[in-house]
Amino acid sequence: MSDFVIDPPAVPSVPVEGQAGRFPVRRIYCVGRNYWAHRAEMGGHDRDPPFFFGKPADAIRSEGADIPYPQATHNFHHEIELVVALGKGGKDVTVDRALDLIFGYAVGVDLTRRDLQAAYRDKGQPWEAAKGFDASAPISAIRPWTGAPPQGRIWLSVNGETKQDATVADMIWATAEIISEASKLWTLAPGDLIYTGTPDGVGPLVTGDKVEGGVDGVGQLSFKIV
C-alpha cells in the first residue's frame, strides 16, 4: 500500500562510465559568468563572488537525447560547461576540503531562453523561467574522478562549426572555490550537480541544429534540436 496520494515521480539520473548503476540527481546548481571572456561578453569585468542559479533535477537529458525547441522564446542559446557531480555533502566546506566531495565530472550544456533572461534582468526579476525549463540541462555520462580537477580544452560546435573553444583553466572561480562558495549558501548533498559556467561564444540554436561538445579528459555529448 502506497503512502502517497499520487504516484511519486521517478528519480532523475545520469549514466556513469563503466558502471551499471546510475547517478541519482538531487539538485542542479549553476554558476553564471565564470569565464573572463564570457563575463565581458555579457557586460561584466570584475571578479565578483560566484553567482548561482538553479535548474530542476528533471531538466536533465542524457547524451544523445533529442532536445525540443522550447516554447515562449525566439532566442534560444547554448552554453557548454564542465559539470561537477558530488558524491558527498556538507556545509561551510573549506576550499582545501572541497575536492573530497567530488564523485566525478561530466560535460553539460546550460540551455537558455536568452530573450526571457534579458527581459527579466531589465526588470530586476528572477531568471528561473529563462534557465530552468524542460530539457534545459543536457549532460554526458559522468566520469568517476580522483585528483586534480580537469583543466583542459572545453568546446562546443553547431552543425560542425566550432562556436565555443576555451580551456577550463580559464575559469574565474576554480572548481574547489565554487563548491566551497555553494556550501555557504546551501547544505550540499550526494547527488548534487554543479554546472560551473561557460566560456565566451554563446549563441543561438534553431530546430534541426546538431550540437556537439566536450571537455578534454572528461567526455563528449551530442544532441539535436527538434
C-alpha positions as CSV (number, residue, x, y, z in Angstrom):
1,M,0.0,0.0,0.0
2,S,1.4,3.4,-1.1
3,D,2.0,6.3,1.4
4,F,1.4,8.8,-1.4
5,V,-1.9,10.1,-2.8
6,I,-0.4,10.0,-6.3
7,D,2.5,8.0,-7.8
8,P,5.8,9.7,-6.9
9,P,7.9,10.9,-9.8
10,A,10.9,8.9,-11.0
11,V,14.3,10.0,-9.7
12,P,16.2,11.8,-12.4
13,S,19.6,10.1,-13.0
14,V,22.7,10.2,-15.2
15,P,24.7,7.2,-16.5
16,V,28.1,6.6,-15.0
17,E,31.0,5.5,-17.2
18,G,32.0,1.9,-16.6
19,Q,29.2,1.2,-14.2
20,A,25.7,-0.3,-14.5
21,G,24.4,1.8,-11.7
22,R,23.3,5.4,-12.4
23,F,23.9,8.7,-10.5
24,P,20.7,10.0,-8.9
25,V,20.3,13.7,-9.2
26,R,19.1,15.7,-6.2
27,R,19.7,19.3,-7.2
28,I,21.3,21.2,-10.0
29,Y,23.3,24.4,-9.2
30,C,24.7,26.6,-11.9
31,V,27.3,29.3,-11.9
32,G,26.9,32.4,-14.0
33,R,29.7,34.3,-15.8
34,N,32.6,32.3,-14.6
35,Y,35.0,32.8,-17.6
36,W,36.6,36.2,-18.1
37,A,35.8,36.4,-21.8
38,H,32.2,35.4,-21.3
39,R,31.8,37.8,-18.4
40,A,33.0,40.6,-20.7
41,E,30.7,39.2,-23.5
42,M,27.7,39.6,-21.1
43,G,28.8,43.1,-19.9
44,G,30.9,42.4,-16.7
45,H,34.6,42.9,-15.9
46,D,35.2,42.2,-12.2
47,R,35.8,39.1,-10.1
48,D,32.5,39.1,-8.1
49,P,31.8,36.1,-5.9
50,P,30.2,33.2,-7.9
51,F,26.7,33.9,-8.9
52,F,24.4,30.9,-8.6
53,F,21.1,29.9,-10.1
54,G,19.3,26.6,-10.3
55,K,17.6,24.2,-12.6
56,P,15.1,21.4,-11.6
57,A,16.6,18.0,-11.4
58,D,14.2,16.7,-14.1
59,A,15.7,19.2,-16.6
60,I,18.5,16.6,-17.1
61,R,18.7,14.9,-20.5
62,S,21.2,12.2,-21.2
63,E,23.7,12.2,-24.0
64,G,22.2,11.7,-27.4
65,A,18.6,12.6,-26.4
66,D,16.8,15.0,-28.7
67,I,16.1,18.4,-27.2
68,P,12.8,20.1,-28.2
69,Y,13.0,23.8,-29.1
70,P,11.4,25.4,-26.0
71,Q,8.2,27.3,-26.1
72,A,8.0,31.1,-25.3
73,T,11.3,32.0,-26.8
74,H,12.8,33.3,-30.1
75,N,16.4,33.4,-28.9
76,F,17.5,30.0,-27.6
77,H,21.2,29.7,-26.7
78,H,23.8,27.1,-26.0
79,E,26.4,27.3,-23.1
80,I,28.9,24.5,-22.8
81,E,30.0,23.7,-19.2
82,L,32.1,21.4,-17.0
83,V,29.7,19.6,-14.6
84,V,30.8,18.5,-11.1
85,A,28.9,15.5,-9.6
86,L,29.0,15.3,-5.8
87,G,29.3,12.0,-4.0
88,K,29.5,13.6,-0.6
89,G,27.9,16.6,1.0
90,G,28.4,19.3,3.6
91,K,28.0,22.9,4.6
92,D,30.6,25.7,5.0
93,V,33.2,23.4,3.3
94,T,36.6,24.9,3.1
95,V,38.4,25.2,-0.2
96,D,41.1,22.6,0.8
97,R,38.3,20.0,1.6
98,A,36.0,20.8,-1.3
99,L,37.5,18.4,-3.8
100,D,36.9,15.5,-1.4
101,L,33.2,15.8,-2.1
102,I,33.5,15.1,-5.8
103,F,32.3,11.8,-7.3
104,G,33.1,12.7,-10.9
105,Y,32.8,15.1,-13.8
106,A,30.6,15.3,-16.9
107,V,30.1,17.6,-19.9
108,G,26.9,19.7,-19.8
109,V,25.1,22.4,-21.7
110,D,23.1,25.1,-19.9
111,L,20.4,25.9,-22.4
112,T,19.0,29.4,-22.1
113,R,15.9,31.3,-23.3
114,R,18.1,34.4,-23.8
115,D,15.3,36.8,-24.7
116,L,13.4,35.9,-21.5
117,Q,16.6,36.3,-19.4
118,A,17.3,39.8,-20.8
119,A,13.7,40.8,-20.2
120,Y,13.7,39.6,-16.6
121,R,17.1,41.1,-15.9
122,D,16.0,44.5,-17.1
123,K,13.0,44.3,-14.7
124,G,15.1,43.0,-11.8
125,Q,13.1,39.8,-11.9
126,P,14.5,36.2,-11.3
127,W,15.8,34.1,-14.2
128,E,14.0,30.9,-13.4
129,A,11.9,30.6,-16.5
130,A,14.9,31.6,-18.7
131,K,17.1,28.8,-17.3
132,G,15.0,26.2,-15.5
133,F,12.7,24.9,-18.3
134,D,12.1,21.4,-19.5
135,A,15.2,19.6,-21.0
136,S,17.4,22.6,-20.3
137,A,20.3,20.6,-18.9
138,P,21.8,18.0,-21.4
139,I,24.6,16.1,-19.8
140,S,27.1,13.4,-20.8
141,A,27.8,10.2,-18.7
142,I,29.7,11.0,-15.5
143,R,33.3,10.0,-15.4
144,P,34.4,9.0,-11.8
145,W,37.4,11.1,-10.8
146,T,40.0,11.5,-8.2
147,G,42.8,14.0,-8.0
148,A,43.1,17.5,-9.5
149,P,40.1,18.8,-11.5
150,P,40.1,18.9,-15.3
151,Q,41.9,22.0,-16.8
152,G,41.9,21.2,-20.5
153,R,40.0,22.3,-23.6
154,I,36.2,22.9,-23.4
155,W,34.4,23.3,-26.7
156,L,31.1,23.3,-28.5
157,S,30.1,23.1,-32.2
158,V,26.8,23.6,-34.0
159,N,26.4,21.6,-37.3
160,G,30.2,21.0,-37.3
161,E,31.2,24.7,-36.8
162,T,33.0,25.5,-33.6
163,K,31.3,28.1,-31.6
164,Q,32.9,27.9,-28.1
165,D,36.5,27.0,-27.6
166,A,38.5,27.7,-24.4
167,T,40.2,25.9,-21.5
168,V,38.7,25.0,-18.1
169,A,41.7,26.7,-16.6
170,D,40.2,30.0,-17.8
171,M,37.5,29.8,-15.1
172,I,37.5,32.8,-12.8
173,W,36.5,30.7,-9.8
174,A,38.1,27.3,-9.7
175,T,36.2,24.1,-9.0
176,A,37.1,23.9,-5.3
177,E,36.2,27.5,-4.8
178,I,32.8,27.0,-6.5
179,I,32.0,24.1,-4.2
180,S,33.1,26.0,-1.1
181,E,31.0,29.0,-2.0
182,A,27.9,27.0,-2.8
183,S,28.2,25.2,0.6
184,K,28.0,28.6,2.3
185,L,24.5,29.1,0.7
186,W,23.1,25.5,0.8
187,T,23.9,22.3,2.6
188,L,25.3,20.3,-0.3
189,A,24.5,16.6,-0.6
190,P,25.3,13.5,-2.6
191,G,23.5,13.6,-5.9
192,D,24.0,17.4,-6.4
193,L,25.3,18.6,-9.8
194,I,27.1,21.9,-10.3
195,Y,27.3,23.4,-13.8
196,T,30.5,25.5,-13.4
197,G,29.9,28.2,-16.0
198,T,30.5,28.7,-19.8
199,P,33.3,30.4,-21.9
200,D,32.5,33.0,-24.5
201,G,30.9,32.2,-27.8
202,V,27.4,31.5,-26.6
203,G,24.9,31.8,-29.4
204,P,21.5,30.8,-30.8
205,L,20.2,27.4,-31.8
206,V,17.3,26.6,-34.2
207,T,15.3,23.5,-34.9
208,G,17.4,21.0,-36.8
209,D,20.7,22.0,-35.3
210,K,23.2,19.3,-34.3
211,V,25.1,20.2,-31.2
212,E,28.4,18.5,-30.1
213,G,30.6,19.5,-27.2
214,G,33.3,18.1,-24.9
215,V,35.9,18.6,-22.2
216,D,39.3,17.1,-22.6
217,G,39.7,14.1,-20.3
218,V,36.0,14.1,-19.3
219,G,34.0,13.2,-22.3
220,Q,31.7,14.4,-25.0
221,L,28.0,14.9,-25.6
222,S,25.7,15.5,-28.6
223,F,22.1,16.2,-29.2
224,K,19.8,17.5,-31.9
225,I,17.2,20.4,-31.6
226,V,13.8,19.1,-32.7
